[in-house]
């Protein structure tokens, strides 16, 4: 069967999406590509409409179930009172500044201490066995100990010892307890990152004349940290929420400010306000973590450097 030159050129134009005729300076998309893009846009609009409709229906159903519950009037009065919400909001925001400061200071301390513990657990040689054993015992103990118990032991137990020169400030003691617990989790994140670096990287660094310490600092740790950014950010999000637990020692943070109003009014609306404030503070960090994770996944799929 003989194919003419005109027919061959026509088939090539139909099959080659986005290719213009030879010698044309401008880009002229083919009809097939335009149809495919039009179909994709229509399908995306349809999916968005279905998602919006299903979300609306679900929200309406949940609203009707809640407001038609027998105890809703009493629940609304106890947990969703506008007057107490307006009264509590400024005081909760004032206490939230303490939570933010704890997040910044404890977050930095957690990253440093966690890195040191992870490095200690990955040291090689029998001479470092005691250090590896202590680091492993630290991570096992504080990962197994509930945070609330750790806070009670540090915040309530340390002042009872009456040690000379040791602070009894509940903010400092609460921050110390948070640092102890979260350093154990972050240390395991760093250790996983260090062990995920292929041994050939360290061997190549040693072959170039770097010492073990230089290879760890300049070759292994940079790769390990970049790979573990998403789980590290997740731990910081959890730390941000748990800073509210320092209120058990009497520190006036956002939770304690709400608790004071609740104790006076016997209305639980301030707790709802404090919870929403924490949610509003956490959502941007969570979305940033998702964005970083997706970006790293795309770069890994494309074969780029992590």
Helices and strands as residue ranges (DSSP letters): H 5-15, H 31-67, H 72-79, H 82-122, G 126-128, H 129-144, H 147-152, I 153-157, H 158-161, H 170-196, H 199-207, H 212-215, I 216-220, H 221-227, H 229-242, G 243-249, H 254-265, H 269-301
